[in-house]
Amino acid sequence: MQTIPHTVRFVVSILLLINISSFSQNKITQERVTIKKIIGKAEVRSPTTGKWRSARVGMIVKPKWDVRTYVESSLELVFESGTVIKLGENSVVNLSILLKNKSISASKSKIKVASGQIMANVKKMINKKSKFEFETPTAVASIRGTVLGIFVQKNKTVVDVYKGRVAVRKRGTKKVKLITTRNRAVVNEQESEVKMYKFEEIQQMSDSLNTVPILSDVFVVDSIVKIDSIKTDTL
């Protein structure tokens, strides 16, 4: 019986792997994100042009795009999955990753928050392969479905959790702290660990923590945790 040379078998194996890989990649698509609401002035920027242009309601925001708001302005993003993110005034975010795989009902999203304040209602993820992250200059918050607020300054990130759980770690480290309902995570560039405080503690504090109010006092969240009711006039 004639045998197949080792080199031929190797080439065939490589071609099979390429076909399998391509087939898998074809199942991965980009999740659609749409601008639902704008108050005041907001802009978007594509990495292709590198130029800021006016945002408008109904516009589709694509992966890698930047979104920013101005003074006394806000913008609401709605994900195809049902997740809603609202930017407060003077906020800048980048939609770094927006992937979904319908065949296994999984998704992967990463939102980079450069500055400002946001409120998010992240739809609960049933598939354990799904991943949703917020990344700031000092922190990473991993979410499987919750309502949270994020405030970003140059050297500090504040994460307020209103519903669910959020795994927070300082960027560049692996140590994670689990933040639960009605708790705040504070990540300072100068400190090695994530600190956690109860909302009740913060409201009684008179030190620097009190300079960042509980974000629900700024973004008013109603009983069914919709984002439409968020106030922006006091931002």
N, C-alpha and C positions, 0 to 999 in steps of 0.2 A: 504494500500500500504506500502511495506517495505521500510524503510528509510535507507540511507547509513550513517553509523556512521561518526561522525565528524573527527575522526582520519584517517579513510580511505580516506575521501575527501581531507584531508590535504596532505597525502602521494601522492595521484594521482596528485594533483596540483603541488607538488614539482617535480615529475617525468616529467610532461609536460613542466615545466619551464626549466629543464635540457635539454630536447630534443630540445626545441626551441633555447636555448643558443648554444648547440652543432651545430645545423644546421647553425646558424649565423656565428659561428667561422669557420666552414668549408669553408665559402666564403672568408675568409680573408687569403691572401697569402703574401709572401715576394716579394718585388719588386727586379728585377734583376739589379745589378750594375756591369759593366764590365770595366776593365782597357783598355782604347783605345790607349794611347800613353805614352811612358816613355822617358825622356831625362836624362841621367846620372844614378844615383843610387837611387832606391826606394825600400822599403820593406813593407810587410804586416805582421800582427800578429793576429792569432786566439785566442780567450779567452780560447779555449779548450786546446791548447798546451802551450800558453804563450810565445812562442818563435818567434822571428823575422825571416822571410825568404824572399828571393829575390822576388820582384814583377815581373810579366811578362805581356806583351801585350796579351789580350784575357782572362786573369784570371778573374773569378767571385769573387767579394768581397762581403762577406756575412754580415748580421747584427751583430753588436757588434765587428766587426773587426777594428783594427787600421791600418792606412796607414801613412807612413812617407817618406819624401824625404831628401836628403842630399845637401851639398853645390853644387851650380850650377846645380841643378837637378830639374825636374818637372815631374808631373804625371797627366794624364787626366782621369777622371771617367765619364762614360756615363750611365745614368739611363734608364731603360726600358721606362719611361714616356717621355723621350726626354731631360730631364734636364742634363746639363753638368757642371762639377766642375773641375777646374784645380788647383792643388797645386803648389805653387812656391817652392823655395828652403827652406830647413830647416823647413818644415811644418809637423805638426802632427795632424791628424784628426781621429775621431772615428765615424763609421756609426752606431749610436745608435739605430735608429728606421727606418725600411724600410717596411712599410705595405701598402697593397692595397686591395680594395674590389671591384671586378669587377661588382658585382651585382648593386652597386649604383655609380660606376665610381668615387670612392673616394680613397684618399691615405693619409698616414701620414708618414712624414719623419723628422728625427732629426739628424743633423750632429754636432758633438762636435768638435770645433776647439781649440786644446790645445795651439798651437803656430804657427807662420809663417804667410804666405800670401796666400789667395786663391782668385780666380775669379769664379763666378758662373753665369750661365744662367739658371734660374729656369723656367721651362715651366709653362705658365699661367694655373691656376687651375679654372676650370669652376664650379665644385661642391663646394659649400660653406662648406661642411663637411671636405674637404681636408685641410691639414695643412703641411707646410714645415717650419722648424725652423733651424737656426744656433745658437748654444750655445757656448759661450766662458767663460773663468773664470770670466769675469766681466759683460757680456751682453747676451741678447737674442734678435735675429732678426727674426721676423715672416714675411713670404713672401707668396704672392699669385701669383707670376709670375713677374720676373724682372731680370735685370742684375746688379750685384753688386760685389764689392770687399771687402774683410775683412782682416784686418791686426791685429794680436794679439801679444801683448807684455805681460809681467808678470802682470802689474797693469793697462793696458789700452787696449781698443778695438776701432778700427776705422772701420766704415762702409761707404763705398762710393757707392752711388746709381747712375747708369748711365741710367737706364730705368725702369719706374714703380715706385712703392712705397714700403717702408719697414717700418714695425712697430718695433721700437727699445725700449727696456727697460733695465734698470740696473738689474742684477740678484738679486733676493731677494726682488724686489719691483714690484708694479703693474702699476705704472705710465708709460704710453707709449707715445713716441714721433714719429709722422709720418714723415719719411724722404722721400722726393720726388726727382725727377730727378735732377742730377747735384748738389746734396747736400751731406754733410758728417755728420755722427753722431760720436761723441766722447764720450766714456764712461770710466771715470776714477774711480778707486777703491776709491779714497779719496773724490770724489764729489757725491752729492746725486742725481743729475739730469743728463739726457742725454743732451749734448750740440749739436747744429746744426750749420753748417757753409756752405756757398755757395762755390763752387769750386773757383770762382773768388776771394773770400776773402782769401782763403788758399794760393793761388798762390802769393798773395801780402804780406803775413805775413812773419815775420822774426823770430818769437818766436819758441817755441818748437813744434808747430803744423807742421811747415815746415820740421821737421825731418822725417815726414811720407809724402812722395810726393803723389800727386793724383795717385791712383793706376793704372789708365789708362795710365800713363806715363811709368809704369813698365810692365803692362799687356796690350799690344796694342789691342784694340777691333776694328774690322773692321765695315763697315757700316751696315752689316746684323747681327751683334752681334754674330759672331761665336767665339768659344773659340780657334780653331786651330791656329789662328794667334798670340796668346799671346807670347810675348818675355820673355825669362827667363835669358838671359845673363847678365842683369843689376841688377838682384835681389841681 
